[in-house]
Amino acid sequence: QMCIRDRRYITYYEQVLKIGGEVPDTKPYYLYKVVMSPSPMVSGSVYVTLTIQHKEIFKSAFVDVDKRSSIVELDCKGTPIMNDVKVQFLVKSRGSTQELCHFWINTSFLEDPSSLVLYKQEIDVANKDKKQIIFKEEFFVRLEYESVLDDLKKIQPLPATEVEDEESRRKRCNSFYHYEDE
């Protein structure tokens, strides 16, 4: 049976074919927050890891799960991500750690400029919880991010300074290089 990641990547490939067979340019993003809703039915603390090219690049702080709460928010601190990214949720309880669920995304195919929502049926492991023991049917994960390029557009250019006339430049340079022997 085909896994969720494979289906998502087939969709990416379909998008590539629609735009003439060229993979879109790499798009780097800052990932700020991951939200799980409703809260998974687990005891313990949840955290998220981000992996790029088989290397874990980020591990969030542990967040205690309150089964009565409607969401679990995990701060990703503006972690830079690009290309293929594995987003994995883990739960730590009574000294042991277990995978809760995971999914892969490719940032070149993110369409919304600020968030991506994946539903239960699109998330590996969660999609197999048919009896809703851990994940309710309406479970989803939302990634909140910002394009690195959008962030660069916010940088204000330094104000233009007056052009220094030749005489002022010469005086400044002469005073800098002028040494008096004692």
CORJO-V217187 format. One line per field, one symbol per residue. phi: phi as a letter, one per 20 degrees, with the letter a starting at -180 (. if undefined). psi: psi as a letter, one per 30 degrees, with the letter a starting at -180 (. if undefined). Layout:
BEGIN
phi: ???
psi: ???
END
This chain:
BEGIN
phi: .feggffffffgfgffffenndfggfcecdeebcddbfgfecdpddbdcdcclmcfdbcfffcfedfefebcddedlmffcamfcedcdccdblndccfeabbdccffdfeffcbcddegfddfnffeefelfddfgegbcdedbbfgfffffffeffffefffffffffffffffeeddfe
psi: kkleeeeefeeeeeeeefgggkkllkjklkjekkkkklklilkakklkkkkkhgkkfkkllkkkkjfflflkkkkghhkkllbkkkjkklkkkhflkkkelllkljffgkekfflkkklefgkkeeffifgheeklegklkkkklkkeeeeeffkkkkkklkkkleeeeeeeeefefjkkk.
END
